[in-house]
Amino acid sequence: MLEVKFYDSIDDSLLKFAVIISQSNGKWVFCKHKERDTFEVPGGHSIKIY
């Protein structure tokens, strides 16, 4: 099982990935996957910032 931890701040050099979940009008934002019967956080391709 994956453990999820929440932090107010963290040293960027320790990051391997980040998950960002949004709220809009007091409700969490999820998307229904078009090929699976699941709701997931909106996603896209990862980017590197130099």
PQR file with spaces between the fields and no chain letter, atoms N, CA, C, O and H, PARSE charges and radii, in Angstrom:
ATOM       1  N    MET     1       0.843   -1.172    0.000 -0.4000 1.5000
ATOM       2  CA   MET     1       0.000    0.000    0.000 -0.0000 2.0000
ATOM       3  C    MET     1       0.892    1.241    0.000  0.5500 1.7000
ATOM       4  O    MET     1       1.935    1.259    0.653 -0.5500 1.4000
ATOM       5  N    LEU     2       0.485    2.267   -0.726 -0.4000 1.5000
ATOM       6  CA   LEU     2       1.203    3.524   -0.818 -0.0000 2.0000
ATOM       7  C    LEU     2       0.823    4.432    0.339  0.5500 1.7000
ATOM       8  O    LEU     2      -0.356    4.593    0.654 -0.5500 1.4000
ATOM       9  H    LEU     2      -0.363    2.253   -1.257  0.4000 1.0000
ATOM      10  N    GLU     3       1.829    5.023    0.967 -0.4000 1.5000
ATOM      11  CA   GLU     3       1.575    5.973    2.052 -0.0000 2.0000
ATOM      12  C    GLU     3       1.611    7.387    1.485  0.5500 1.7000
ATOM      13  O    GLU     3       2.539    7.746    0.759 -0.5500 1.4000
ATOM      14  H    GLU     3       2.787    4.892    0.711  0.4000 1.0000
ATOM      15  N    VAL     4       0.614    8.180    1.812 -0.4000 1.5000
ATOM      16  CA   VAL     4       0.535    9.561    1.339 -0.0000 2.0000
ATOM      17  C    VAL     4       0.808   10.486    2.513  0.5500 1.7000
ATOM      18  O    VAL     4       0.217   10.343    3.583 -0.5500 1.4000
ATOM      19  H    VAL     4      -0.140    7.889    2.401  0.4000 1.0000
ATOM      20  N    LYS     5       1.713   11.438    2.299 -0.4000 1.5000
ATOM      21  CA   LYS     5       2.042   12.420    3.328 -0.0000 2.0000
ATOM      22  C    LYS     5       1.784   13.819    2.774  0.5500 1.7000
ATOM      23  O    LYS     5       1.977   14.067    1.584 -0.5500 1.4000
ATOM      24  H    LYS     5       2.194   11.554    1.429  0.4000 1.0000
ATOM      25  N    PHE     6       1.352   14.718    3.631 -0.4000 1.5000
ATOM      26  CA   PHE     6       1.106   16.100    3.245 -0.0000 2.0000
ATOM      27  C    PHE     6       2.115   16.996    3.953  0.5500 1.7000
ATOM      28  O    PHE     6       2.377   16.821    5.143 -0.5500 1.4000
ATOM      29  H    PHE     6       1.195   14.516    4.598  0.4000 1.0000
ATOM      30  N    TYR     7       2.681   17.953    3.225 -0.4000 1.5000
ATOM      31  CA   TYR     7       3.671   18.870    3.770 -0.0000 2.0000
ATOM      32  C    TYR     7       3.277   20.300    3.405  0.5500 1.7000
ATOM      33  O    TYR     7       2.728   20.544    2.331 -0.5500 1.4000
ATOM      34  H    TYR     7       2.469   18.094    2.258  0.4000 1.0000
ATOM      35  N    ASP     8       3.556   21.232    4.294 -0.4000 1.5000
ATOM      36  CA   ASP     8       3.350   22.648    3.978 -0.0000 2.0000
ATOM      37  C    ASP     8       4.492   23.185    3.131  0.5500 1.7000
ATOM      38  O    ASP     8       4.288   24.069    2.299 -0.5500 1.4000
ATOM      39  H    ASP     8       4.002   21.034    5.167  0.4000 1.0000
ATOM      40  N    SER     9       5.688   22.657    3.337 -0.4000 1.5000
ATOM      41  CA   SER     9       6.846   23.034    2.524 -0.0000 2.0000
ATOM      42  C    SER     9       7.858   21.894    2.574  0.5500 1.7000
ATOM      43  O    SER     9       7.865   21.090    3.506 -0.5500 1.4000
ATOM      44  H    SER     9       5.853   21.939    4.013  0.4000 1.0000
ATOM      45  N    ILE    10       8.719   21.840    1.547 -0.4000 1.5000
ATOM      46  CA   ILE    10       9.730   20.787    1.479 -0.0000 2.0000
ATOM      47  C    ILE    10      10.885   21.282    0.610  0.5500 1.7000
ATOM      48  O    ILE    10      10.683   22.102   -0.286 -0.5500 1.4000
ATOM      49  H    ILE    10       8.713   22.494    0.790  0.4000 1.0000
ATOM      50  N    ASP    11      12.089   20.786    0.873 -0.4000 1.5000
ATOM      51  CA   ASP    11      13.261   21.108    0.074 -0.0000 2.0000
ATOM      52  C    ASP    11      13.087   20.501   -1.325  0.5500 1.7000
ATOM      53  O    ASP    11      12.929   19.287   -1.455 -0.5500 1.4000
ATOM      54  H    ASP    11      12.252   20.119    1.600  0.4000 1.0000
ATOM      55  N    ASP    12      13.116   21.329   -2.358 -0.4000 1.5000
ATOM      56  CA   ASP    12      12.884   20.865   -3.731 -0.0000 2.0000
ATOM      57  C    ASP    12      13.821   19.737   -4.149  0.5500 1.7000
ATOM      58  O    ASP    12      13.437   18.906   -4.971 -0.5500 1.4000
ATOM      59  H    ASP    12      13.244   22.315   -2.252  0.4000 1.0000
ATOM      60  N    SER    13      15.029   19.682   -3.613 -0.4000 1.5000
ATOM      61  CA   SER    13      15.978   18.640   -4.012 -0.0000 2.0000
ATOM      62  C    SER    13      15.517   17.252   -3.554  0.5500 1.7000
ATOM      63  O    SER    13      16.024   16.246   -4.048 -0.5500 1.4000
ATOM      64  H    SER    13      15.342   20.358   -2.945  0.4000 1.0000
ATOM      65  N    LEU    14      14.572   17.184   -2.625 -0.4000 1.5000
ATOM      66  CA   LEU    14      14.060   15.902   -2.134 -0.0000 2.0000
ATOM      67  C    LEU    14      12.904   15.365   -2.973  0.5500 1.7000
ATOM      68  O    LEU    14      12.505   14.212   -2.810 -0.5500 1.4000
ATOM      69  H    LEU    14      14.160   18.001   -2.223  0.4000 1.0000
ATOM      70  N    LEU    15      12.365   16.189   -3.867 -0.4000 1.5000
ATOM      71  CA   LEU    15      11.190   15.791   -4.647 -0.0000 2.0000
ATOM      72  C    LEU    15      11.539   14.791   -5.744  0.5500 1.7000
ATOM      73  O    LEU    15      12.518   14.968   -6.469 -0.5500 1.4000
ATOM      74  H    LEU    15      12.689   17.126   -3.999  0.4000 1.0000
ATOM      75  N    LYS    16      10.735   13.745   -5.857 -0.4000 1.5000
ATOM      76  CA   LYS    16      10.818   12.795   -6.965 -0.0000 2.0000
ATOM      77  C    LYS    16       9.620   12.990   -7.885  0.5500 1.7000
ATOM      78  O    LYS    16       9.740   12.852   -9.102 -0.5500 1.4000
ATOM      79  H    LYS    16       9.940   13.601   -5.268  0.4000 1.0000
ATOM      80  N    PHE    17       8.471   13.308   -7.309 -0.4000 1.5000
ATOM      81  CA   PHE    17       7.273   13.635   -8.078 -0.0000 2.0000
ATOM      82  C    PHE    17       6.339   14.393   -7.155  0.5500 1.7000
ATOM      83  O    PHE    17       6.529   14.414   -5.939 -0.5500 1.4000
ATOM      84  H    PHE    17       8.373   13.420   -6.320  0.4000 1.0000
ATOM      85  N    ALA    18       5.332   15.013   -7.741 -0.4000 1.5000
ATOM      86  CA   ALA    18       4.343   15.740   -6.949 -0.0000 2.0000
ATOM      87  C    ALA    18       2.961   15.456   -7.521  0.5500 1.7000
ATOM      88  O    ALA    18       2.796   15.286   -8.729 -0.5500 1.4000
ATOM      89  H    ALA    18       5.178   14.996   -8.728  0.4000 1.0000
ATOM      90  N    VAL    19       1.991   15.408   -6.651 -0.4000 1.5000
ATOM      91  CA   VAL    19       0.597   15.258   -7.057 -0.0000 2.0000
ATOM      92  C    VAL    19      -0.136   16.495   -6.567  0.5500 1.7000
ATOM      93  O    VAL    19      -0.084   16.832   -5.384 -0.5500 1.4000
ATOM      94  H    VAL    19       2.125   15.546   -5.670  0.4000 1.0000
ATOM      95  N    ILE    20      -0.807   17.155   -7.468 -0.4000 1.5000
ATOM      96  CA   ILE    20      -1.537   18.365   -7.116 -0.0000 2.0000
ATOM      97  C    ILE    20      -3.023   18.098   -7.325  0.5500 1.7000
ATOM      98  O    ILE    20      -3.453   17.729   -8.417 -0.5500 1.4000
ATOM      99  H    ILE    20      -0.849   16.880   -8.428  0.4000 1.0000
ATOM     100  N    ILE    21      -3.795   18.288   -6.266 -0.4000 1.5000
ATOM     101  CA   ILE    21      -5.237   18.074   -6.335 -0.0000 2.0000
ATOM     102  C    ILE    21      -5.916   19.414   -6.086  0.5500 1.7000
ATOM     103  O    ILE    21      -5.526   20.151   -5.181 -0.5500 1.4000
ATOM     104  H    ILE    21      -3.445   18.587   -5.379  0.4000 1.0000
ATOM     105  N    SER    22      -6.923   19.728   -6.882 -0.4000 1.5000
ATOM     106  CA   SER    22      -7.569   21.039   -6.811 -0.0000 2.0000
ATOM     107  C    SER    22      -8.956   20.974   -6.200  0.5500 1.7000
ATOM     108  O    SER    22      -9.644   19.955   -6.251 -0.5500 1.4000
ATOM     109  H    SER    22      -7.240   19.129   -7.617  0.4000 1.0000
ATOM     110  N    GLN    23      -9.337   22.101   -5.624 -0.4000 1.5000
ATOM     111  CA   GLN    23     -10.708   22.301   -5.175 -0.0000 2.0000
ATOM     112  C    GLN    23     -11.286   23.471   -5.959  0.5500 1.7000
ATOM     113  O    GLN    23     -10.594   24.452   -6.230 -0.5500 1.4000
ATOM     114  H    GLN    23      -8.778   22.929   -5.583  0.4000 1.0000
ATOM     115  N    SER    24     -12.544   23.360   -6.314 -0.4000 1.5000
ATOM     116  CA   SER    24     -13.249   24.442   -6.984 -0.0000 2.0000
ATOM     117  C    SER    24     -14.611   24.583   -6.335  0.5500 1.7000
ATOM     118  O    SER    24     -15.371   23.618   -6.260 -0.5500 1.4000
ATOM     119  H    SER    24     -13.107   22.563   -6.093  0.4000 1.0000
ATOM     120  N    ASN    25     -14.915   25.757   -5.874 -0.4000 1.5000
ATOM     121  CA   ASN    25     -16.190   26.013   -5.176 -0.0000 2.0000
ATOM     122  C    ASN    25     -16.419   25.026   -4.038  0.5500 1.7000
ATOM     123  O    ASN    25     -17.542   24.576   -3.812 -0.5500 1.4000
ATOM     124  H    ASN    25     -14.297   26.541   -5.934  0.4000 1.0000
ATOM     125  N    GLY    26     -15.338   24.692   -3.319 -0.4000 1.5000
ATOM     126  CA   GLY    26     -15.441   23.813   -2.164 -0.0000 2.0000
ATOM     127  C    GLY    26     -15.551   22.333   -2.487  0.5500 1.7000
ATOM     128  O    GLY    26     -15.786   21.523   -1.591 -0.5500 1.4000
ATOM     129  H    GLY    26     -14.425   25.058   -3.503  0.4000 1.0000
ATOM     130  N    LYS    27     -15.382   21.963   -3.768 -0.4000 1.5000
ATOM     131  CA   LYS    27     -15.474   20.554   -4.176 -0.0000 2.0000
ATOM     132  C    LYS    27     -14.156   20.135   -4.813  0.5500 1.7000
ATOM     133  O    LYS    27     -13.514   20.924   -5.506 -0.5500 1.4000
ATOM     134  H    LYS    27     -15.191   22.622   -4.495  0.4000 1.0000
ATOM     135  N    TRP    28     -13.754   18.877   -4.571 -0.4000 1.5000
ATOM     136  CA   TRP    28     -12.525   18.343   -5.155 -0.0000 2.0000
ATOM     137  C    TRP    28     -12.727   18.076   -6.636  0.5500 1.7000
ATOM     138  O    TRP    28     -13.814   17.673   -7.051 -0.5500 1.4000
ATOM     139  H    TRP    28     -14.276   18.236   -4.008  0.4000 1.0000
ATOM     140  N    VAL    29     -11.691   18.295   -7.441 -0.4000 1.5000
ATOM     141  CA   VAL    29     -11.759   18.125   -8.891 -0.0000 2.0000
ATOM     142  C    VAL    29     -11.175   16.761   -9.271  0.5500 1.7000
ATOM     143  O    VAL    29      -9.998   16.495   -9.027 -0.5500 1.4000
ATOM     144  H    VAL    29     -10.808   18.622   -7.105  0.4000 1.0000
ATOM     145  N    PHE    30     -12.002   15.902   -9.869 -0.4000 1.5000
ATOM     146  CA   PHE    30     -11.589   14.604  -10.395 -0.0000 2.0000
ATOM     147  C    PHE    30     -12.145   14.453  -11.799  0.5500 1.7000
ATOM     148  O    PHE    30     -13.133   15.096  -12.154 -0.5500 1.4000
ATOM     149  H    PHE    30     -12.958   16.118  -10.067  0.4000 1.0000
ATOM     150  N    CYS    31     -11.517   13.611  -12.594 -0.4000 1.5000
ATOM     151  CA   CYS    31     -11.975   13.332  -13.955 -0.0000 2.0000
ATOM     152  C    CYS    31     -12.288   11.854  -14.084  0.5500 1.7000
ATOM     153  O    CYS    31     -11.606   11.017  -13.494 -0.5500 1.4000
ATOM     154  H    CYS    31     -10.714   13.089  -12.306  0.4000 1.0000
ATOM     155  N    LYS    32     -13.314   11.530  -14.852 -0.4000 1.5000
ATOM     156  CA   LYS    32     -13.620   10.125  -15.137 -0.0000 2.0000
ATOM     157  C    LYS    32     -12.743    9.700  -16.304  0.5500 1.7000
ATOM     158  O    LYS    32     -12.772   10.313  -17.371 -0.5500 1.4000
ATOM     159  H    LYS    32     -13.869   12.210  -15.331  0.4000 1.0000
ATOM     160  N    HIS    33     -11.962    8.640  -16.093 -0.4000 1.5000
ATOM     161  CA   HIS    33     -11.069    8.146  -17.139 -0.0000 2.0000
ATOM     162  C    HIS    33     -11.900    7.549  -18.262  0.5500 1.7000
ATOM     163  O    HIS    33     -12.838    6.794  -18.008 -0.5500 1.4000
ATOM     164  H    HIS    33     -11.938    8.142  -15.226  0.4000 1.0000
ATOM     165  N    LYS    34     -11.559    7.884  -19.515 -0.4000 1.5000
ATOM     166  CA   LYS    34     -12.381    7.442  -20.644 -0.0000 2.0000
ATOM     167  C    LYS    34     -12.233    5.956  -20.961  0.5500 1.7000
ATOM     168  O    LYS    34     -13.094    5.392  -21.637 -0.5500 1.4000
ATOM     169  H    LYS    34     -10.797    8.498  -19.722  0.4000 1.0000
ATOM     170  N    GLU    35     -11.160    5.301  -20.490 -0.4000 1.5000
ATOM     171  CA   GLU    35     -10.959    3.890  -20.796 -0.0000 2.0000
ATOM     172  C    GLU    35     -11.121    2.980  -19.577  0.5500 1.7000
ATOM     173  O    GLU    35     -11.134    1.756  -19.710 -0.5500 1.4000
ATOM     174  H    GLU    35     -10.461    5.759  -19.941  0.4000 1.0000
ATOM     175  N    ARG    36     -11.243    3.580  -18.388 -0.4000 1.5000
ATOM     176  CA   ARG    36     -11.415    2.796  -17.165 -0.0000 2.0000
ATOM     177  C    ARG    36     -12.645    3.328  -16.437  0.5500 1.7000
ATOM     178  O    ARG    36     -13.104    4.439  -16.702 -0.5500 1.4000
ATOM     179  H    ARG    36     -11.232    4.574  -18.280  0.4000 1.0000
ATOM     180  N    ASP    37     -13.155    2.548  -15.548 -0.4000 1.5000
ATOM     181  CA   ASP    37     -14.314    2.975  -14.764 -0.0000 2.0000
ATOM     182  C    ASP    37     -13.843    3.581  -13.438  0.5500 1.7000
ATOM     183  O    ASP    37     -14.272    3.169  -12.361 -0.5500 1.4000
ATOM     184  H    ASP    37     -12.783    1.645  -15.333  0.4000 1.0000
ATOM     185  N    THR    38     -12.940    4.582  -13.548 -0.4000 1.5000
ATOM     186  CA   THR    38     -12.368    5.191  -12.347 -0.0000 2.0000
ATOM     187  C    THR    38     -12.403    6.710  -12.457  0.5500 1.7000
ATOM     188  O    THR    38     -12.410    7.272  -13.553 -0.5500 1.4000
ATOM     189  H    THR    38     -12.591    4.917  -14.424  0.4000 1.0000
ATOM     190  N    PHE    39     -12.424    7.350  -11.312 -0.4000 1.5000
ATOM     191  CA   PHE    39     -12.260    8.796  -11.241 -0.0000 2.0000
ATOM     192  C    PHE    39     -10.841    9.066  -10.765  0.5500 1.7000
ATOM     193  O    PHE    39     -10.370    8.429   -9.823 -0.5500 1.4000
ATOM     194  H    PHE    39     -12.418    6.894  -10.422  0.4000 1.0000
ATOM     195  N    GLU    40     -10.158   10.004  -11.409 -0.4000 1.5000
ATOM     196  CA   GLU    40      -8.754   10.267  -11.131 -0.0000 2.0000
ATOM     197  C    GLU    40      -8.516   11.769  -11.115  0.5500 1.7000
ATOM     198  O    GLU    40      -9.335   12.549  -11.602 -0.5500 1.4000
ATOM     199  H    GLU    40     -10.541   10.522  -12.174  0.4000 1.0000
ATOM     200  N    VAL    41      -7.382   12.159  -10.549 -0.4000 1.5000
ATOM     201  CA   VAL    41      -7.022   13.576  -10.593 -0.0000 2.0000
ATOM     202  C    VAL    41      -6.611   13.915  -12.019  0.5500 1.7000
ATOM     203  O    VAL    41      -6.024   13.078  -12.705 -0.5500 1.4000
ATOM     204  H    VAL    41      -6.717   11.525  -10.154  0.4000 1.0000
ATOM     205  N    PRO    42      -6.913   15.149  -12.483 -0.5600 1.5000
ATOM     206  CA   PRO    42      -6.495   15.533  -13.825  0.2800 2.0000
ATOM     207  C    PRO    42      -4.986   15.410  -13.956  0.5500 1.7000
ATOM     208  O    PRO    42      -4.253   15.729  -13.019 -0.5500 1.4000
ATOM     209  N    GLY    43      -4.524   14.959  -15.089 -0.4000 1.5000
ATOM     210  CA   GLY    43      -3.090   14.761  -15.264 -0.0000 2.0000
ATOM     211  C    GLY    43      -2.649   15.095  -16.668  0.5500 1.7000
ATOM     212  O    GLY    43      -3.447   15.443  -17.537 -0.5500 1.4000
ATOM     213  H    GLY    43      -5.119   14.700  -15.849  0.4000 1.0000
ATOM     214  N    GLY    44      -1.384   14.980  -16.853 -0.4000 1.5000
ATOM     215  CA   GLY    44      -0.790   15.247  -18.159 -0.0000 2.0000
ATOM     216  C    GLY    44       0.629   14.734  -18.154  0.5500 1.7000
ATOM     217  O    GLY    44       1.006   13.914  -17.316 -0.5500 1.4000
ATOM     218  H    GLY    44      -0.735   14.697  -16.147  0.4000 1.0000
ATOM     219  N    HIS    45       1.396   15.212  -19.075 -0.4000 1.5000
ATOM     220  CA   HIS    45       2.797   14.803  -19.174 -0.0000 2.0000
ATOM     221  C    HIS    45       3.625   15.567  -18.157  0.5500 1.7000
ATOM     222  O    HIS    45       3.365   16.737  -17.874 -0.5500 1.4000
ATOM     223  H    HIS    45       1.089   15.878  -19.755  0.4000 1.0000
ATOM     224  N    SER    46       4.609   14.898  -17.620 -0.4000 1.5000
ATOM     225  CA   SER    46       5.494   15.578  -16.674 -0.0000 2.0000
ATOM     226  C    SER    46       6.455   16.476  -17.443  0.5500 1.7000
ATOM     227  O    SER    46       6.763   16.219  -18.607 -0.5500 1.4000
ATOM     228  H    SER    46       4.820   13.948  -17.850  0.4000 1.0000
ATOM     229  N    ILE    47       6.919   17.514  -16.794 -0.4000 1.5000
ATOM     230  CA   ILE    47       7.877   18.425  -17.400 -0.0000 2.0000
ATOM     231  C    ILE    47       9.059   18.598  -16.471  0.5500 1.7000
ATOM     232  O    ILE    47       8.928   18.448  -15.256 -0.5500 1.4000
ATOM     233  H    ILE    47       6.670   17.723  -15.849  0.4000 1.0000
ATOM     234  N    LYS    48      10.202   18.908  -17.029 -0.4000 1.5000
ATOM     235  CA   LYS    48      11.378   19.240  -16.231 -0.0000 2.0000
ATOM     236  C    LYS    48      11.579   20.742  -16.303  0.5500 1.7000
ATOM     237  O    LYS    48      11.496   21.343  -17.375 -0.5500 1.4000
ATOM     238  H    LYS    48      10.309   19.029  -18.016  0.4000 1.0000
ATOM     239  N    ILE    49      11.841   21.333  -15.167 -0.4000 1.5000
ATOM     240  CA   ILE    49      12.123   22.777  -15.127 -0.0000 2.0000
ATOM     241  C    ILE    49      13.604   22.931  -14.800  0.5500 1.7000
ATOM     242  O    ILE    49      14.091   22.411  -13.796 -0.5500 1.4000
ATOM     243  H    ILE    49      11.908   20.845  -14.297  0.4000 1.0000
ATOM     244  N    TYR    50      14.296   23.643  -15.651 -0.4000 1.5000
ATOM     245  CA   TYR    50      15.735   23.834  -15.463 -0.0000 2.0000
ATOM     246  C    TYR    50      16.001   25.225  -14.946  0.5500 1.7000
ATOM     247  O    TYR    50      17.155   25.589  -14.720 -0.5500 1.4000
ATOM     248  H    TYR    50      13.900   24.065  -16.466  0.4000 1.0000
